[in-house]
Structures are given as structure tokens and as C-alpha cells.
Amino acid sequence: MDELELFFYPTNTGASKFCAKIIYNYVKMDVDDFKKRTGLAKNTKIKAYEPITLRGFGSDPGFFNNGLIELVDKFARIIINKTKQDYKVIVNSTAGFKAETAYITIMAMLAGAWRIVYMHEGFKEVVQLLSLPLAIDERYMRDLRKIGKGAQKQAVESMGIDVDALKERGLVDLEDGFVKPREWITHLLKLTKSKP
């Protein structure tokens, strides 16, 4: 390995931000020890970026929508961009509440991460999670692209789109007869438009 870039994405809790900052400072201040402990070659170039807080997570039970938008905007975006630059992206989904870890893992799969790792608290070893070929069904993606920023339910259904199926899958909101893709989906559609 010639080059390693490290990105830290703590959730918006004191413990998470504290841990991310500690790890970031350790890598910056004692890079030789970090290379030794991780088995990296001495000549490996390492760049660690300041932690980027994922807002919406850890704040209240209604975090899912805002948290998902943050995951797409900050987390999935870097995975997609680095993959396009031929980096092998490895995501560590260990930290966080169970729901957050699940969403981070799913978003990493959707964005095309090369590997996803996890440290199991029971046996204190890093394990590689199988990266399932996850994707939002292409027919739903086509329908969501047709809907664009939103349209009246009747107009959407006249295009042959099953609004109820999209709503049941949490892909759209329906208010006063107006169908609108969820905000996190809109962001994901933009990012994956030119994905390899």
C-alpha cells in the first residue's frame, strides 16, 4: 500500500465526537506507531482528515430522515467519489447505536464500498462483513427519476407508477395528493447518476 487516506464520521454525540478526535490526533501525532501497529510499510503516505460530524444521529428517535440525508451527503458521497478515483474504500462500521451501524453498513453497500469491517465486542477481533450487492430496484429508480422533484399523485399514476409501492418502501412522501421523493433519495439519485 503506497497511500492511505483516513476519514472520520462521528455521529452527533459527545462520545462519538470525542473518540473520533482522539483517533484522529493519535494518527496525526504518532503516525510511526500507527503504521507499526497496523502493519503498514514505513514509506506509506498517510493523510488523516479532520472528523466530519454526521448530524441527526443520536439526537432523538426521529433522527432517521435527517441522519439518512447526512449519510448520503457526507458519507456516501466520499465513498462514491473515492471509488471513481480507483481507491479501495474500506468502511469501519463498528461505532454507534445499532440502528446507526445498520444504516452506515447499508449506505456503504449502496455506495459501493470495497470492504466493510466491524469489531465484534464479544471476541474483540475485526471481522469483514460480506458486502451484499445492494441497490434500490432499478424500476423504482426509474420511477423516482420520472417523478423528479415531485408531482401530483394522479399525474404520477398516469405515468404507470405505483405510488403506494414507493411509499411503502419509504422512497416517497405523499402529502395532500402530492408525491415527492424523500430527500435522502433525491441526494442519492444525484450521486449515483454517473456512478460506474
C-alpha atoms as one frame of an Amber mdcrd trajectory, in Angstrom:
protein
   0.000   0.000   0.000   1.501   3.305  -1.054  -1.133   5.708   0.179  -3.824
   5.712   2.848  -6.476   8.361   3.458  -8.474   8.293   6.675 -11.883   9.907
   7.080 -13.726  10.017  10.408 -17.517  10.359  10.580 -18.681  10.589  14.196
 -22.380  10.878  14.917 -23.605  13.987  16.719 -22.966  12.739  20.249 -20.253
  13.796  22.662 -18.803  10.282  22.995 -18.640   9.716  19.246 -17.039  13.097
  18.503 -14.561  12.615  21.373 -13.495   9.159  20.129 -13.091  10.359  16.534
 -10.929  13.277  17.674  -8.749  11.008  19.853  -8.111   8.607  16.951  -7.501
  11.487  14.541  -4.990  13.098  16.951  -3.233   9.774  17.528  -2.748   9.201
  13.796  -1.543  12.779  13.266   0.815  12.869  16.250   2.204   9.319  16.248
   1.997   8.162  12.640   5.019   5.838  13.014   3.358   3.935  15.869   0.123
   3.783  13.850   1.977   2.267  10.866   3.720  -0.248  13.116   0.515  -1.356
  14.877  -1.404  -1.666  11.603   1.369  -3.385   9.678   1.748  -0.594   7.136
   5.066  -0.057   5.382   7.189   2.786   6.772   7.044   4.640   3.445   3.214
   4.605   3.289   1.812   8.096   2.839  -0.987   8.731   5.298  -3.424  11.610
   5.216  -5.960  11.918   8.019  -8.831  14.359   7.645 -10.497  16.281  10.482
 -13.598  14.439  11.738 -16.831  15.304   9.934 -19.877  15.098  12.208 -22.969
  13.316  10.898 -25.830  15.390  12.252 -29.223  13.953  13.076 -27.882  10.717
  14.534 -28.035  10.164  18.273 -30.191  13.238  18.868 -33.727  11.818  19.122
 -35.901   8.930  17.897 -36.891  10.893  14.768 -33.311  11.037  13.505 -33.767
   8.679  10.565 -34.652  11.177   7.823 -32.029  13.800   8.727 -29.484  11.102
   9.501 -30.007   9.452   6.117 -29.588  12.790   4.335 -26.314  13.313   6.199
 -25.187   9.778   5.329 -25.783  10.391   1.635 -24.360  13.922   1.576 -21.221
  13.338   3.604 -20.576   9.614   3.851 -21.843   8.027   0.620 -20.519  10.950
  -1.431 -16.910  10.311  -0.343 -17.242   6.546  -0.962 -18.596   7.114  -4.479
 -16.010   9.808  -5.301 -13.042   7.816  -3.993 -14.251   4.668  -5.787 -14.386
   6.656  -9.033 -10.749   7.652  -8.367  -9.840   3.925  -8.110  -9.341   3.914
  -4.340 -10.283   0.764  -2.455 -12.667   2.132   0.147 -12.864   0.277   3.452
 -15.620   1.290   5.866 -15.407   0.553   9.587 -18.997   0.387  10.817 -18.200
  -0.512  14.427 -19.174   2.566  16.413 -22.630   3.948  17.081 -26.024   2.736
  18.162 -27.283  -0.428  16.467 -29.612   1.412  14.106 -26.831   3.812  13.078
 -24.395   0.964  12.468 -27.012  -0.787  10.335 -27.676   2.317   8.238 -23.963
   3.061   7.820 -23.390  -0.514   6.636 -26.307  -0.394   4.199 -25.260   3.019
   2.852 -21.678   1.753   2.389 -23.036  -1.174   0.358 -25.289   1.099  -1.724
 -22.353   3.447  -2.397 -20.092   0.578  -3.498 -17.527   0.324  -0.683 -14.813
  -2.263  -1.406 -14.843  -3.725   2.115 -16.866  -3.211   5.288 -15.292  -4.193
   8.603 -16.645  -4.436  12.117 -15.099  -5.119  15.507 -17.281  -7.535  17.416
 -17.470  -6.593  21.081 -17.625 -10.221  22.192 -14.411 -11.550  20.668 -12.544
  -8.242  20.114 -11.498  -9.059  16.577 -12.045  -7.207  13.336 -14.313  -9.148
  11.009 -15.133  -8.414   7.402 -18.835  -8.149   6.687 -19.993  -9.682   3.452
 -20.785  -6.869   1.058 -24.105  -7.805  -0.445 -24.910  -6.453  -3.918 -27.452
  -3.976  -2.580 -29.230  -1.500  -4.758 -32.595   0.146  -4.941 -34.561  -1.781
  -7.543 -33.882  -0.154 -10.932 -37.575   0.111 -11.759 -38.070   2.227  -8.602
 -35.037   4.324  -9.512 -36.538   4.912 -12.995 -39.866   5.867 -11.428 -38.201
   8.214  -8.946 -36.276   9.906 -11.759 -39.553  10.396 -13.663 -41.162  11.965
 -10.600 -38.228  14.368 -10.303 -38.810  16.977  -7.612 -42.405  15.883  -7.207
 -45.812  15.823  -8.879 -49.493  15.318  -8.188 -50.367  11.704  -7.397 -52.803
  11.485 -10.301 -50.148  12.683 -12.779 -47.597  10.228 -11.361 -50.023   7.316
 -11.575 -50.906   8.275 -15.159 -47.235   7.519 -15.991 -47.826   3.953 -14.800
 -46.001   4.470 -11.488 -47.244   2.628  -8.399 -47.170   5.420  -5.809 -48.299
   3.112  -2.996 -45.363   0.740  -3.627 -42.900   3.651  -3.491 -44.499   4.963
  -0.291 -44.498   1.526   1.377 -40.761   1.266   0.710 -40.125   4.674   2.274
 -38.911   6.185  -1.008 -41.505   8.952  -1.325 -43.668  11.155   0.851 -47.317
  11.743  -0.040 -48.936  14.914   1.266 -52.208  16.439   0.092 -52.085  14.390
  -3.102 -48.514  15.488  -3.917 -45.843  12.800  -4.376 -42.277  13.786  -3.574
 -39.142  11.611  -3.350 -37.673  11.546   0.174 -34.820  13.999   0.494 -32.168
  11.323   1.079 -33.319   9.533  -2.096 -33.027  12.762  -4.112 -29.438  13.162
  -2.898 -28.627   9.512  -3.637 -30.080   9.786  -7.150 -27.825  12.778  -7.894
 -24.732  10.999  -6.586 -25.342   7.700  -8.367 -26.314   9.245 -11.694 -22.780
   8.928 -13.055 -21.621   6.075 -10.803 -19.502   3.476 -12.708
